[in-house]
Amino acid sequence: MPLYVKDPAVSDLAQRLARLRGLSKTEAVRLALEHELERAEAAPDLVDRGTAFVRALHARTDRAKGQPVDKAFIDSLYETE
């Protein structure tokens, strides 16, 4: 099935990559798409990134030094002056 590139800038990028790598434009596009798919699939998903962030945050905190979070403290956050 043919792929028609209607954006001249994209066509130029494919041509530049093809020239640099000594490939056809089709092979250059295939190479670029495969590379981006590998990067996207290797990247951690949002849940994994969030979990890693929470773990790193927990590792940096000392719960013994924290203030207790009770109803009075939470209410004080929403007091109006």
mmCIF file of the N, C-alpha and C atoms, coordinates in Angstrom:
data_MODEL
# 
_entry.id   MODEL 
# 
loop_
_atom_site.group_PDB 
_atom_site.id 
_atom_site.type_symbol 
_atom_site.label_atom_id 
_atom_site.label_alt_id 
_atom_site.label_comp_id 
_atom_site.label_asym_id 
_atom_site.label_entity_id 
_atom_site.label_seq_id 
_atom_site.pdbx_PDB_ins_code 
_atom_site.Cartn_x 
_atom_site.Cartn_y 
_atom_site.Cartn_z 
_atom_site.occupancy 
_atom_site.B_iso_or_equiv 
_atom_site.pdbx_formal_charge 
_atom_site.auth_seq_id 
_atom_site.auth_comp_id 
_atom_site.auth_asym_id 
_atom_site.auth_atom_id 
_atom_site.pdbx_PDB_model_num 
ATOM 1   N N  . MET A 1 1  ? 0.853   -1.174 0.000  1.00 0.00 ? 1  MET A N  1 
ATOM 2   C CA . MET A 1 1  ? 0.000   0.000  0.000  1.00 0.00 ? 1  MET A CA 1 
ATOM 3   C C  . MET A 1 1  ? 0.899   1.237  0.000  1.00 0.00 ? 1  MET A C  1 
ATOM 4   N N  . PRO A 1 2  ? 0.669   2.166  -0.893 1.00 0.00 ? 2  PRO A N  1 
ATOM 5   C CA . PRO A 1 2  ? 1.531   3.345  -0.982 1.00 0.00 ? 2  PRO A CA 1 
ATOM 6   C C  . PRO A 1 2  ? 1.295   4.318  0.168  1.00 0.00 ? 2  PRO A C  1 
ATOM 7   N N  . LEU A 1 3  ? 2.348   5.041  0.499  1.00 0.00 ? 3  LEU A N  1 
ATOM 8   C CA . LEU A 1 3  ? 2.283   6.093  1.507  1.00 0.00 ? 3  LEU A CA 1 
ATOM 9   C C  . LEU A 1 3  ? 2.626   7.400  0.795  1.00 0.00 ? 3  LEU A C  1 
ATOM 10  N N  . TYR A 1 4  ? 1.692   8.313  0.776  1.00 0.00 ? 4  TYR A N  1 
ATOM 11  C CA . TYR A 1 4  ? 1.916   9.585  0.103  1.00 0.00 ? 4  TYR A CA 1 
ATOM 12  C C  . TYR A 1 4  ? 2.249   10.634 1.150  1.00 0.00 ? 4  TYR A C  1 
ATOM 13  N N  . VAL A 1 5  ? 3.389   11.278 0.987  1.00 0.00 ? 5  VAL A N  1 
ATOM 14  C CA . VAL A 1 5  ? 3.808   12.343 1.897  1.00 0.00 ? 5  VAL A CA 1 
ATOM 15  C C  . VAL A 1 5  ? 3.427   13.665 1.249  1.00 0.00 ? 5  VAL A C  1 
ATOM 16  N N  . LYS A 1 6  ? 2.505   14.374 1.881  1.00 0.00 ? 6  LYS A N  1 
ATOM 17  C CA . LYS A 1 6  ? 1.996   15.617 1.308  1.00 0.00 ? 6  LYS A CA 1 
ATOM 18  C C  . LYS A 1 6  ? 2.727   16.841 1.847  1.00 0.00 ? 6  LYS A C  1 
ATOM 19  N N  . ASP A 1 7  ? 3.525   16.660 2.886  1.00 0.00 ? 7  ASP A N  1 
ATOM 20  C CA . ASP A 1 7  ? 4.253   17.769 3.495  1.00 0.00 ? 7  ASP A CA 1 
ATOM 21  C C  . ASP A 1 7  ? 5.659   17.828 2.893  1.00 0.00 ? 7  ASP A C  1 
ATOM 22  N N  . PRO A 1 8  ? 5.997   18.906 2.200  1.00 0.00 ? 8  PRO A N  1 
ATOM 23  C CA . PRO A 1 8  ? 7.319   19.005 1.574  1.00 0.00 ? 8  PRO A CA 1 
ATOM 24  C C  . PRO A 1 8  ? 8.467   18.927 2.589  1.00 0.00 ? 8  PRO A C  1 
ATOM 25  N N  . ALA A 1 9  ? 8.258   19.448 3.787  1.00 0.00 ? 9  ALA A N  1 
ATOM 26  C CA . ALA A 1 9  ? 9.306   19.402 4.810  1.00 0.00 ? 9  ALA A CA 1 
ATOM 27  C C  . ALA A 1 9  ? 9.598   17.960 5.211  1.00 0.00 ? 9  ALA A C  1 
ATOM 28  N N  . VAL A 1 10 ? 8.563   17.147 5.330  1.00 0.00 ? 10 VAL A N  1 
ATOM 29  C CA . VAL A 1 10 ? 8.742   15.733 5.677  1.00 0.00 ? 10 VAL A CA 1 
ATOM 30  C C  . VAL A 1 10 ? 9.450   15.009 4.543  1.00 0.00 ? 10 VAL A C  1 
ATOM 31  N N  . SER A 1 11 ? 9.078   15.319 3.331  1.00 0.00 ? 11 SER A N  1 
ATOM 32  C CA . SER A 1 11 ? 9.733   14.713 2.172  1.00 0.00 ? 11 SER A CA 1 
ATOM 33  C C  . SER A 1 11 ? 11.217  15.075 2.141  1.00 0.00 ? 11 SER A C  1 
ATOM 34  N N  . ASP A 1 12 ? 11.523  16.333 2.454  1.00 0.00 ? 12 ASP A N  1 
ATOM 35  C CA . ASP A 1 12 ? 12.923  16.773 2.496  1.00 0.00 ? 12 ASP A CA 1 
ATOM 36  C C  . ASP A 1 12 ? 13.700  16.053 3.593  1.00 0.00 ? 12 ASP A C  1 
ATOM 37  N N  . LEU A 1 13 ? 13.075  15.872 4.750  1.00 0.00 ? 13 LEU A N  1 
ATOM 38  C CA . LEU A 1 13 ? 13.740  15.143 5.838  1.00 0.00 ? 13 LEU A CA 1 
ATOM 39  C C  . LEU A 1 13 ? 14.038  13.709 5.429  1.00 0.00 ? 13 LEU A C  1 
ATOM 40  N N  . ALA A 1 14 ? 13.079  13.072 4.799  1.00 0.00 ? 14 ALA A N  1 
ATOM 41  C CA . ALA A 1 14 ? 13.284  11.694 4.336  1.00 0.00 ? 14 ALA A CA 1 
ATOM 42  C C  . ALA A 1 14 ? 14.399  11.643 3.301  1.00 0.00 ? 14 ALA A C  1 
ATOM 43  N N  . GLN A 1 15 ? 14.436  12.615 2.413  1.00 0.00 ? 15 GLN A N  1 
ATOM 44  C CA . GLN A 1 15 ? 15.486  12.664 1.392  1.00 0.00 ? 15 GLN A CA 1 
ATOM 45  C C  . GLN A 1 15 ? 16.856  12.880 2.031  1.00 0.00 ? 15 GLN A C  1 
ATOM 46  N N  . ARG A 1 16 ? 16.935  13.771 3.017  1.00 0.00 ? 16 ARG A N  1 
ATOM 47  C CA . ARG A 1 16 ? 18.215  14.017 3.707  1.00 0.00 ? 16 ARG A CA 1 
ATOM 48  C C  . ARG A 1 16 ? 18.720  12.765 4.397  1.00 0.00 ? 16 ARG A C  1 
ATOM 49  N N  . LEU A 1 17 ? 17.824  12.072 5.116  1.00 0.00 ? 17 LEU A N  1 
ATOM 50  C CA . LEU A 1 17 ? 18.223  10.846 5.803  1.00 0.00 ? 17 LEU A CA 1 
ATOM 51  C C  . LEU A 1 17 ? 18.648  9.783  4.797  1.00 0.00 ? 17 LEU A C  1 
ATOM 52  N N  . ALA A 1 18 ? 17.918  9.674  3.709  1.00 0.00 ? 18 ALA A N  1 
ATOM 53  C CA . ALA A 1 18 ? 18.258  8.695  2.673  1.00 0.00 ? 18 ALA A CA 1 
ATOM 54  C C  . ALA A 1 18 ? 19.648  8.976  2.111  1.00 0.00 ? 18 ALA A C  1 
ATOM 55  N N  . ARG A 1 19 ? 19.937  10.236 1.858  1.00 0.00 ? 19 ARG A N  1 
ATOM 56  C CA . ARG A 1 19 ? 21.241  10.612 1.318  1.00 0.00 ? 19 ARG A CA 1 
ATOM 57  C C  . ARG A 1 19 ? 22.358  10.306 2.320  1.00 0.00 ? 19 ARG A C  1 
ATOM 58  N N  . LEU A 1 20 ? 22.143  10.667 3.598  1.00 0.00 ? 20 LEU A N  1 
ATOM 59  C CA . LEU A 1 20 ? 23.162  10.442 4.629  1.00 0.00 ? 20 LEU A CA 1 
ATOM 60  C C  . LEU A 1 20 ? 23.457  8.965  4.848  1.00 0.00 ? 20 LEU A C  1 
ATOM 61  N N  . ARG A 1 21 ? 22.420  8.144  4.765  1.00 0.00 ? 21 ARG A N  1 
ATOM 62  C CA . ARG A 1 21 ? 22.571  6.711  5.038  1.00 0.00 ? 21 ARG A CA 1 
ATOM 63  C C  . ARG A 1 21 ? 22.787  5.873  3.779  1.00 0.00 ? 21 ARG A C  1 
ATOM 64  N N  . GLY A 1 22 ? 22.673  6.498  2.627  1.00 0.00 ? 22 GLY A N  1 
ATOM 65  C CA . GLY A 1 22 ? 22.818  5.752  1.383  1.00 0.00 ? 22 GLY A CA 1 
ATOM 66  C C  . GLY A 1 22 ? 21.669  4.786  1.152  1.00 0.00 ? 22 GLY A C  1 
ATOM 67  N N  . LEU A 1 23 ? 20.466  5.243  1.476  1.00 0.00 ? 23 LEU A N  1 
ATOM 68  C CA . LEU A 1 23 ? 19.269  4.410  1.360  1.00 0.00 ? 23 LEU A CA 1 
ATOM 69  C C  . LEU A 1 23 ? 18.294  5.034  0.378  1.00 0.00 ? 23 LEU A C  1 
ATOM 70  N N  . SER A 1 24 ? 17.279  4.259  0.047  1.00 0.00 ? 24 SER A N  1 
ATOM 71  C CA . SER A 1 24 ? 16.164  4.836  -0.703 1.00 0.00 ? 24 SER A CA 1 
ATOM 72  C C  . SER A 1 24 ? 15.312  5.628  0.287  1.00 0.00 ? 24 SER A C  1 
ATOM 73  N N  . LYS A 1 25 ? 14.455  6.476  -0.241 1.00 0.00 ? 25 LYS A N  1 
ATOM 74  C CA . LYS A 1 25 ? 13.552  7.230  0.633  1.00 0.00 ? 25 LYS A CA 1 
ATOM 75  C C  . LYS A 1 25 ? 12.664  6.288  1.443  1.00 0.00 ? 25 LYS A C  1 
ATOM 76  N N  . THR A 1 26 ? 12.211  5.225  0.805  1.00 0.00 ? 26 THR A N  1 
ATOM 77  C CA . THR A 1 26 ? 11.357  4.253  1.495  1.00 0.00 ? 26 THR A CA 1 
ATOM 78  C C  . THR A 1 26 ? 12.093  3.628  2.667  1.00 0.00 ? 26 THR A C  1 
ATOM 79  N N  . GLU A 1 27 ? 13.340  3.224  2.432  1.00 0.00 ? 27 GLU A N  1 
ATOM 80  C CA . GLU A 1 27 ? 14.128  2.621  3.511  1.00 0.00 ? 27 GLU A CA 1 
ATOM 81  C C  . GLU A 1 27 ? 14.421  3.637  4.611  1.00 0.00 ? 27 GLU A C  1 
ATOM 82  N N  . ALA A 1 28 ? 14.643  4.887  4.240  1.00 0.00 ? 28 ALA A N  1 
ATOM 83  C CA . ALA A 1 28 ? 14.891  5.934  5.231  1.00 0.00 ? 28 ALA A CA 1 
ATOM 84  C C  . ALA A 1 28 ? 13.666  6.132  6.122  1.00 0.00 ? 28 ALA A C  1 
ATOM 85  N N  . VAL A 1 29 ? 12.488  6.148  5.514  1.00 0.00 ? 29 VAL A N  1 
ATOM 86  C CA . VAL A 1 29 ? 11.252  6.290  6.290  1.00 0.00 ? 29 VAL A CA 1 
ATOM 87  C C  . VAL A 1 29 ? 11.058  5.075  7.184  1.00 0.00 ? 29 VAL A C  1 
ATOM 88  N N  . ARG A 1 30 ? 11.304  3.880  6.654  1.00 0.00 ? 30 ARG A N  1 
ATOM 89  C CA . ARG A 1 30 ? 11.173  2.657  7.445  1.00 0.00 ? 30 ARG A CA 1 
ATOM 90  C C  . ARG A 1 30 ? 12.124  2.700  8.653  1.00 0.00 ? 30 ARG A C  1 
ATOM 91  N N  . LEU A 1 31 ? 13.377  3.093  8.405  1.00 0.00 ? 31 LEU A N  1 
ATOM 92  C CA . LEU A 1 31 ? 14.374  3.177  9.469  1.00 0.00 ? 31 LEU A CA 1 
ATOM 93  C C  . LEU A 1 31 ? 13.943  4.168  10.549 1.00 0.00 ? 31 LEU A C  1 
ATOM 94  N N  . ALA A 1 32 ? 13.481  5.340  10.127 1.00 0.00 ? 32 ALA A N  1 
ATOM 95  C CA . ALA A 1 32 ? 13.053  6.363  11.081 1.00 0.00 ? 32 ALA A CA 1 
ATOM 96  C C  . ALA A 1 32 ? 11.854  5.891  11.898 1.00 0.00 ? 32 ALA A C  1 
ATOM 97  N N  . LEU A 1 33 ? 10.889  5.265  11.248 1.00 0.00 ? 33 LEU A N  1 
ATOM 98  C CA . LEU A 1 33 ? 9.707   4.774  11.956 1.00 0.00 ? 33 LEU A CA 1 
ATOM 99  C C  . LEU A 1 33 ? 10.068  3.659  12.930 1.00 0.00 ? 33 LEU A C  1 
ATOM 100 N N  . GLU A 1 34 ? 10.934  2.731  12.506 1.00 0.00 ? 34 GLU A N  1 
ATOM 101 C CA . GLU A 1 34 ? 11.355  1.657  13.407 1.00 0.00 ? 34 GLU A CA 1 
ATOM 102 C C  . GLU A 1 34 ? 12.084  2.218  14.619 1.00 0.00 ? 34 GLU A C  1 
ATOM 103 N N  . HIS A 1 35 ? 12.949  3.211  14.377 1.00 0.00 ? 35 HIS A N  1 
ATOM 104 C CA . HIS A 1 35 ? 13.689  3.828  15.479 1.00 0.00 ? 35 HIS A CA 1 
ATOM 105 C C  . HIS A 1 35 ? 12.736  4.482  16.481 1.00 0.00 ? 35 HIS A C  1 
ATOM 106 N N  . GLU A 1 36 ? 11.778  5.234  15.988 1.00 0.00 ? 36 GLU A N  1 
ATOM 107 C CA . GLU A 1 36 ? 10.823  5.902  16.880 1.00 0.00 ? 36 GLU A CA 1 
ATOM 108 C C  . GLU A 1 36 ? 9.947   4.900  17.618 1.00 0.00 ? 36 GLU A C  1 
ATOM 109 N N  . LEU A 1 37 ? 9.550   3.819  16.953 1.00 0.00 ? 37 LEU A N  1 
ATOM 110 C CA . LEU A 1 37 ? 8.757   2.786  17.632 1.00 0.00 ? 37 LEU A CA 1 
ATOM 111 C C  . LEU A 1 37 ? 9.563   2.127  18.745 1.00 0.00 ? 37 LEU A C  1 
ATOM 112 N N  . GLU A 1 38 ? 10.841  1.853  18.494 1.00 0.00 ? 38 GLU A N  1 
ATOM 113 C CA . GLU A 1 38 ? 11.698  1.280  19.537 1.00 0.00 ? 38 GLU A CA 1 
ATOM 114 C C  . GLU A 1 38 ? 11.792  2.222  20.728 1.00 0.00 ? 38 GLU A C  1 
ATOM 115 N N  . ARG A 1 39 ? 11.978  3.513  20.460 1.00 0.00 ? 39 ARG A N  1 
ATOM 116 C CA . ARG A 1 39 ? 12.060  4.499  21.545 1.00 0.00 ? 39 ARG A CA 1 
ATOM 117 C C  . ARG A 1 39 ? 10.755  4.568  22.332 1.00 0.00 ? 39 ARG A C  1 
ATOM 118 N N  . ALA A 1 40 ? 9.640   4.594  21.619 1.00 0.00 ? 40 ALA A N  1 
ATOM 119 C CA . ALA A 1 40 ? 8.339   4.708  22.279 1.00 0.00 ? 40 ALA A CA 1 
ATOM 120 C C  . ALA A 1 40 ? 8.027   3.468  23.107 1.00 0.00 ? 40 ALA A C  1 
ATOM 121 N N  . GLU A 1 41 ? 8.362   2.299  22.580 1.00 0.00 ? 41 GLU A N  1 
ATOM 122 C CA . GLU A 1 41 ? 8.073   1.062  23.304 1.00 0.00 ? 41 GLU A CA 1 
ATOM 123 C C  . GLU A 1 41 ? 9.020   0.859  24.479 1.00 0.00 ? 41 GLU A C  1 
ATOM 124 N N  . ALA A 1 42 ? 10.226  1.407  24.409 1.00 0.00 ? 42 ALA A N  1 
ATOM 125 C CA . ALA A 1 42 ? 11.197  1.257  25.492 1.00 0.00 ? 42 ALA A CA 1 
ATOM 126 C C  . ALA A 1 42 ? 10.944  2.248  26.625 1.00 0.00 ? 42 ALA A C  1 
ATOM 127 N N  . ALA A 1 43 ? 10.251  3.323  26.333 1.00 0.00 ? 43 ALA A N  1 
ATOM 128 C CA . ALA A 1 43 ? 9.988   4.340  27.349 1.00 0.00 ? 43 ALA A CA 1 
ATOM 129 C C  . ALA A 1 43 ? 8.998   3.806  28.376 1.00 0.00 ? 43 ALA A C  1 
ATOM 130 N N  . PRO A 1 44 ? 9.238   4.106  29.654 1.00 0.00 ? 44 PRO A N  1 
ATOM 131 C CA . PRO A 1 44 ? 8.288   3.648  30.669 1.00 0.00 ? 44 PRO A CA 1 
ATOM 132 C C  . PRO A 1 44 ? 6.944   4.354  30.500 1.00 0.00 ? 44 PRO A C  1 
ATOM 133 N N  . ASP A 1 45 ? 5.873   3.640  30.800 1.00 0.00 ? 45 ASP A N  1 
ATOM 134 C CA . ASP A 1 45 ? 4.563   4.268  30.666 1.00 0.00 ? 45 ASP A CA 1 
ATOM 135 C C  . ASP A 1 45 ? 4.322   5.197  31.853 1.00 0.00 ? 45 ASP A C  1 
ATOM 136 N N  . LEU A 1 46 ? 3.238   5.922  31.809 1.00 0.00 ? 46 LEU A N  1 
ATOM 137 C CA . LEU A 1 46 ? 2.948   6.942  32.810 1.00 0.00 ? 46 LEU A CA 1 
ATOM 138 C C  . LEU A 1 46 ? 2.811   6.349  34.204 1.00 0.00 ? 46 LEU A C  1 
ATOM 139 N N  . VAL A 1 47 ? 2.223   5.175  34.331 1.00 0.00 ? 47 VAL A N  1 
ATOM 140 C CA . VAL A 1 47 ? 2.064   4.535  35.640 1.00 0.00 ? 47 VAL A CA 1 
ATOM 141 C C  . VAL A 1 47 ? 3.429   4.190  36.216 1.00 0.00 ? 47 VAL A C  1 
ATOM 142 N N  . ASP A 1 48 ? 4.315   3.629  35.393 1.00 0.00 ? 48 ASP A N  1 
ATOM 143 C CA . ASP A 1 48 ? 5.658   3.294  35.864 1.00 0.00 ? 48 ASP A CA 1 
ATOM 144 C C  . ASP A 1 48 ? 6.426   4.542  36.274 1.00 0.00 ? 48 ASP A C  1 
ATOM 145 N N  . ARG A 1 49 ? 6.286   5.612  35.512 1.00 0.00 ? 49 ARG A N  1 
ATOM 146 C CA . ARG A 1 49 ? 6.971   6.863  35.860 1.00 0.00 ? 49 ARG A CA 1 
ATOM 147 C C  . ARG A 1 49 ? 6.433   7.428  37.168 1.00 0.00 ? 49 ARG A C  1 
ATOM 148 N N  . GLY A 1 50 ? 5.118   7.374  37.347 1.00 0.00 ? 50 GLY A N  1 
ATOM 149 C CA . GLY A 1 50 ? 4.524   7.869  38.587 1.00 0.00 ? 50 GLY A CA 1 
ATOM 150 C C  . GLY A 1 50 ? 4.956   7.048  39.786 1.00 0.00 ? 50 GLY A C  1 
ATOM 151 N N  . THR A 1 51 ? 4.981   5.730  39.627 1.00 0.00 ? 51 THR A N  1 
ATOM 152 C CA . THR A 1 51 ? 5.413   4.847  40.707 1.00 0.00 ? 51 THR A CA 1 
ATOM 153 C C  . THR A 1 51 ? 6.864   5.121  41.072 1.00 0.00 ? 51 THR A C  1 
ATOM 154 N N  . ALA A 1 52 ? 7.720   5.292  40.081 1.00 0.00 ? 52 ALA A N  1 
ATOM 155 C CA . ALA A 1 52 ? 9.132   5.587  40.339 1.00 0.00 ? 52 ALA A CA 1 
ATOM 156 C C  . ALA A 1 52 ? 9.277   6.916  41.071 1.00 0.00 ? 52 ALA A C  1 
ATOM 157 N N  . PHE A 1 53 ? 8.469   7.915  40.695 1.00 0.00 ? 53 PHE A N  1 
ATOM 158 C CA . PHE A 1 53 ? 8.520   9.210  41.364 1.00 0.00 ? 53 PHE A CA 1 
ATOM 159 C C  . PHE A 1 53 ? 8.133   9.086  42.830 1.00 0.00 ? 53 PHE A C  1 
ATOM 160 N N  . VAL A 1 54 ? 7.053   8.361  43.106 1.00 0.00 ? 54 VAL A N  1 
ATOM 161 C CA . VAL A 1 54 ? 6.593   8.194  44.489 1.00 0.00 ? 54 VAL A CA 1 
ATOM 162 C C  . VAL A 1 54 ? 7.640   7.454  45.311 1.00 0.00 ? 54 VAL A C  1 
ATOM 163 N N  . ARG A 1 55 ? 8.235   6.420  44.751 1.00 0.00 ? 55 ARG A N  1 
ATOM 164 C CA . ARG A 1 55 ? 9.282   5.679  45.470 1.00 0.00 ? 55 ARG A CA 1 
ATOM 165 C C  . ARG A 1 55 ? 10.478  6.574  45.772 1.00 0.00 ? 55 ARG A C  1 
ATOM 166 N N  . ALA A 1 56 ? 10.884  7.378  44.806 1.00 0.00 ? 56 ALA A N  1 
ATOM 167 C CA . ALA A 1 56 ? 12.008  8.292  45.024 1.00 0.00 ? 56 ALA A CA 1 
ATOM 168 C C  . ALA A 1 56 ? 11.657  9.328  46.085 1.00 0.00 ? 56 ALA A C  1 
ATOM 169 N N  . LEU A 1 57 ? 10.432  9.802  46.079 1.00 0.00 ? 57 LEU A N  1 
ATOM 170 C CA . LEU A 1 57 ? 9.995   10.779 47.072 1.00 0.00 ? 57 LEU A CA 1 
ATOM 171 C C  . LEU A 1 57 ? 9.995   10.169 48.470 1.00 0.00 ? 57 LEU A C  1 
ATOM 172 N N  . HIS A 1 58 ? 9.499   8.947  48.588 1.00 0.00 ? 58 HIS A N  1 
ATOM 173 C CA . HIS A 1 58 ? 9.505   8.260  49.880 1.00 0.00 ? 58 HIS A CA 1 
ATOM 174 C C  . HIS A 1 58 ? 10.927  8.044  50.377 1.00 0.00 ? 58 HIS A C  1 
ATOM 175 N N  . ALA A 1 59 ? 11.840  7.745  49.478 1.00 0.00 ? 59 ALA A N  1 
ATOM 176 C CA . ALA A 1 59 ? 13.231  7.503  49.869 1.00 0.00 ? 59 ALA A CA 1 
ATOM 177 C C  . ALA A 1 59 ? 13.887  8.772  50.401 1.00 0.00 ? 59 ALA A C  1 
ATOM 178 N N  . ARG A 1 60 ? 13.418  9.939  49.970 1.00 0.00 ? 60 ARG A N  1 
ATOM 179 C CA . ARG A 1 60 ? 14.013  11.212 50.396 1.00 0.00 ? 60 ARG A CA 1 
ATOM 180 C C  . ARG A 1 60 ? 13.396  11.774 51.669 1.00 0.00 ? 60 ARG A C  1 
ATOM 181 N N  . THR A 1 61 ? 12.316  11.202 52.144 1.00 0.00 ? 61 THR A N  1 
ATOM 182 C CA . THR A 1 61 ? 11.632  11.762 53.307 1.00 0.00 ? 61 THR A CA 1 
ATOM 183 C C  . THR A 1 61 ? 11.943  10.974 54.565 1.00 0.00 ? 61 THR A C  1 
ATOM 184 N N  . ASP A 1 62 ? 11.816  11.661 55.694 1.00 0.00 ? 62 ASP A N  1 
ATOM 185 C CA . ASP A 1 62 ? 11.986  11.026 56.999 1.00 0.00 ? 62 ASP A CA 1 
ATOM 186 C C  . ASP A 1 62 ? 10.663  11.196 57.736 1.00 0.00 ? 62 ASP A C  1 
ATOM 187 N N  . ARG A 1 63 ? 9.897   10.140 57.800 1.00 0.00 ? 63 ARG A N  1 
ATOM 188 C CA . ARG A 1 63 ? 8.554   10.224 58.382 1.00 0.00 ? 63 ARG A CA 1 
ATOM 189 C C  . ARG A 1 63 ? 8.595   10.610 59.856 1.00 0.00 ? 63 ARG A C  1 
ATOM 190 N N  . ALA A 1 64 ? 9.678   10.282 60.551 1.00 0.00 ? 64 ALA A N  1 
ATOM 191 C CA . ALA A 1 64 ? 9.780   10.609 61.974 1.00 0.00 ? 64 ALA A CA 1 
ATOM 192 C C  . ALA A 1 64 ? 9.835   12.116 62.197 1.00 0.00 ? 64 ALA A C  1 
ATOM 193 N N  . LYS A 1 65 ? 10.315  12.873 61.228 1.00 0.00 ? 65 LYS A N  1 
ATOM 194 C CA . LYS A 1 65 ? 10.435  14.325 61.369 1.00 0.00 ? 65 LYS A CA 1 
ATOM 195 C C  . LYS A 1 65 ? 9.178   15.069 60.932 1.00 0.00 ? 65 LYS A C  1 
ATOM 196 N N  . GLY A 1 66 ? 8.261   14.382 60.308 1.00 0.00 ? 66 GLY A N  1 
ATOM 197 C CA . GLY A 1 66 ? 7.063   15.036 59.803 1.00 0.00 ? 66 GLY A CA 1 
ATOM 198 C C  . GLY A 1 66 ? 6.063   15.355 60.902 1.00 0.00 ? 66 GLY A C  1 
ATOM 199 N N  . GLN A 1 67 ? 5.199   16.301 60.629 1.00 0.00 ? 67 GLN A N  1 
ATOM 200 C CA . GLN A 1 67 ? 4.144   16.648 61.568 1.00 0.00 ? 67 GLN A CA 1 
ATOM 201 C C  . GLN A 1 67 ? 2.954   15.727 61.345 1.00 0.00 ? 67 GLN A C  1 
ATOM 202 N N  . PRO A 1 68 ? 2.228   15.432 62.420 1.00 0.00 ? 68 PRO A N  1 
ATOM 203 C CA . PRO A 1 68 ? 1.053   14.576 62.248 1.00 0.00 ? 68 PRO A CA 1 
ATOM 204 C C  . PRO A 1 68 ? -0.014  15.304 61.418 1.00 0.00 ? 68 PRO A C  1 
ATOM 205 N N  . VAL A 1 69 ? -0.697  14.556 60.602 1.00 0.00 ? 69 VAL A N  1 
ATOM 206 C CA . VAL A 1 69 ? -1.767  15.127 59.788 1.00 0.00 ? 69 VAL A CA 1 
ATOM 207 C C  . VAL A 1 69 ? -3.079  14.663 60.399 1.00 0.00 ? 69 VAL A C  1 
ATOM 208 N N  . ASP A 1 70 ? -3.668  15.568 61.162 1.00 0.00 ? 70 ASP A N  1 
ATOM 209 C CA . ASP A 1 70 ? -4.944  15.258 61.788 1.00 0.00 ? 70 ASP A CA 1 
ATOM 210 C C  . ASP A 1 70 ? -5.995  16.238 61.264 1.00 0.00 ? 70 ASP A C  1 
ATOM 211 N N  . LYS A 1 71 ? -7.203  16.114 61.773 1.00 0.00 ? 71 LYS A N  1 
ATOM 212 C CA . LYS A 1 71 ? -8.291  16.955 61.283 1.00 0.00 ? 71 LYS A CA 1 
ATOM 213 C C  . LYS A 1 71 ? -7.992  18.434 61.488 1.00 0.00 ? 71 LYS A C  1 
ATOM 214 N N  . ALA A 1 72 ? -7.419  18.791 62.620 1.00 0.00 ? 72 ALA A N  1 
ATOM 215 C CA . ALA A 1 72 ? -7.117  20.197 62.892 1.00 0.00 ? 72 ALA A CA 1 
ATOM 216 C C  . ALA A 1 72 ? -6.133  20.759 61.861 1.00 0.00 ? 72 ALA A C  1 
ATOM 217 N N  . PHE A 1 73 ? -5.129  19.974 61.508 1.00 0.00 ? 73 PHE A N  1 
ATOM 218 C CA . PHE A 1 73 ? -4.153  20.425 60.517 1.00 0.00 ? 73 PHE A CA 1 
ATOM 219 C C  . PHE A 1 73 ? -4.816  20.612 59.153 1.00 0.00 ? 73 PHE A C  1 
ATOM 220 N N  . ILE A 1 74 ? -5.603  19.640 58.741 1.00 0.00 ? 74 ILE A N  1 
ATOM 221 C CA . ILE A 1 74 ? -6.273  19.732 57.440 1.00 0.00 ? 74 ILE A CA 1 
ATOM 222 C C  . ILE A 1 74 ? -7.233  20.915 57.412 1.00 0.00 ? 74 ILE A C  1 
ATOM 223 N N  . ASP A 1 75 ? -7.983  21.116 58.493 1.00 0.00 ? 75 ASP A N  1 
ATOM 224 C CA . ASP A 1 75 ? -8.895  22.258 58.556 1.00 0.00 ? 75 ASP A CA 1 
ATOM 225 C C  . ASP A 1 75 ? -8.133  23.577 58.465 1.00 0.00 ? 75 ASP A C  1 
ATOM 226 N N  . SER A 1 76 ? -6.929  23.630 59.044 1.00 0.00 ? 76 SER A N  1 
ATOM 227 C CA . SER A 1 76 ? -6.146  24.869 59.010 1.00 0.00 ? 76 SER A CA 1 
ATOM 228 C C  . SER A 1 76 ? -5.710  25.220 57.590 1.00 0.00 ? 76 SER A C  1 
ATOM 229 N N  . LEU A 1 77 ? -5.632  24.242 56.722 1.00 0.00 ? 77 LEU A N  1 
ATOM 230 C CA . LEU A 1 77 ? -5.253  24.509 55.339 1.00 0.00 ? 77 LEU A CA 1 
ATOM 231 C C  . LEU A 1 77 ? -6.343  25.268 54.591 1.00 0.00 ? 77 LEU A C  1 
ATOM 232 N N  . TYR A 1 78 ? -7.579  25.129 55.042 1.00 0.00 ? 78 TYR A N  1 
ATOM 233 C CA . TYR A 1 78 ? -8.711  25.718 54.335 1.00 0.00 ? 78 TYR A CA 1 
ATOM 234 C C  . TYR A 1 78 ? -9.333  26.896 55.071 1.00 0.00 ? 78 TYR A C  1 
ATOM 235 N N  . GLU A 1 79 ? -8.678  27.368 56.117 1.00 0.00 ? 79 GLU A N  1 
ATOM 236 C CA . GLU A 1 79 ? -9.227  28.507 56.858 1.00 0.00 ? 79 GLU A CA 1 
ATOM 237 C C  . GLU A 1 79 ? -9.151  29.762 56.004 1.00 0.00 ? 79 GLU A C  1 
ATOM 238 N N  . THR A 1 80 ? -10.187 30.576 56.097 1.00 0.00 ? 80 THR A N  1 
ATOM 239 C CA . THR A 1 80 ? -10.182 31.866 55.407 1.00 0.00 ? 80 THR A CA 1 
ATOM 240 C C  . THR A 1 80 ? -9.884  32.938 56.431 1.00 0.00 ? 80 THR A C  1 
ATOM 241 N N  . GLU A 1 81 ? -9.220  33.967 55.964 1.00 0.00 ? 81 GLU A N  1 
ATOM 242 C CA . GLU A 1 81 ? -8.824  35.039 56.892 1.00 0.00 ? 81 GLU A CA 1 
ATOM 243 C C  . GLU A 1 81 ? -9.868  36.098 56.998 1.00 0.00 ? 81 GLU A C  1 
# 
